[in-house]
């Protein structure tokens, strides 16, 4: 029995360096019915080498959208998974690849999921993984831990395709483009009250992102939180900061 197409899954490649890899990603997507490919600051993705390796998926290659940065590529998605082999406090909890289908199953029917893959030579930065709601990895040997880009895409799509989504009642969560302004407000207020280290704001902001991303805010909740932080910003407009010697 064939698996249902992954029409609700978006594949995002961040600064891919090889046209051939992009072509092979297109072929892998076509194998499993995924058709939404987004490229962040890519190499020449319509290069003949990309067309060669796309084989029967050249239409998907032609339809790929390009974006100047990852934030804009994620803006209309509801749940996003950054794929990485590196861990660390700022990268959050690394999920195993077989945990990803359950995330998709928990989404409302009209929601979209994004799989984010990094550069062939360096992967994703900590700042880029922080933009995603989840991070996941494929366990490999330490001697050669990184996977080829197209192979990594194929593995994640296969894992989703072999675990068909079961429709279940689920609330609709906000798109990432509706949440990102909230984080900007939070950082502005926390900087204003000298809660953040100006040289390393991510030490606080990344864990805060993880908290709100785990919550999966609805549109109403996101608007409410933005209103709260707007009021906080207004209320400290005349505050000149902590006085020297204050407790």
Phi, psi and omega in degrees: 000130182283150180280152178293150180294152181268057185289344180262006184253129177254137176253126180242124176252123181264115178048053176297141188255344184243119176303325179298320178297320178298318178298317179293326175297318178301318180295318178298319179297317180297325178303327187244011173081015174270136186230354183261101179251129179237134184241124179261114178046058187276172167288188180292094187285346177259019177299148179308327180294323177294317179296323181298315184275346176288337180053251184271012184245031181294331178295325178292320178298316180296327184273355183301137178265144177249147182225151180282338181205166184290324181305312181292328179291336183263353196302326183259010180265156184257328180218132183226142182240117175274127180263131184203156174253355181261140176250181183152159185301323183280355179261358177072193180282125178276118177277151172281155184302328182282358175269349185291319180303326180292330175296315180296322182294336181274358181277151174294153185308324184271002184278159180238145181246141178240138173251123187248127182238141186265190182296148181300325186261342186222355179068212180259146175282165177297325178296323180287319178295328179294336179286342183265154183283335181217161172232146182217160183217162172246122182288124180226175179291142181299327184298327178215079190282329186277146178261155169301143184305309182295325178295319179297316178300315181301316181298314182292320178294320178298317181298321178289319184292328182275359176235079184306143180288132173258120182296127179221151179299125182211140180287152182275124181265162183289152173289156183296331178294340177272342181267326185303318177299331177297316179296324178294319177298314181300314181297321180297314181293315182293330174290318182299323182267012176062032177275333181266148169279115185302333181276336181221060182298335182294340180296333175258318187293323180295312175300324177296319176303314182300319180299310183288327178293322177295329182291331181059062185299140172282172178299318180297315181295321178296318178296320179296315180296322178295323177296319179298313182288332174295318179294321177298316179299319180293321186289339181255014186298331181258007182277132184259013178096168181295131179284148178298130180096351177291152176284000000 
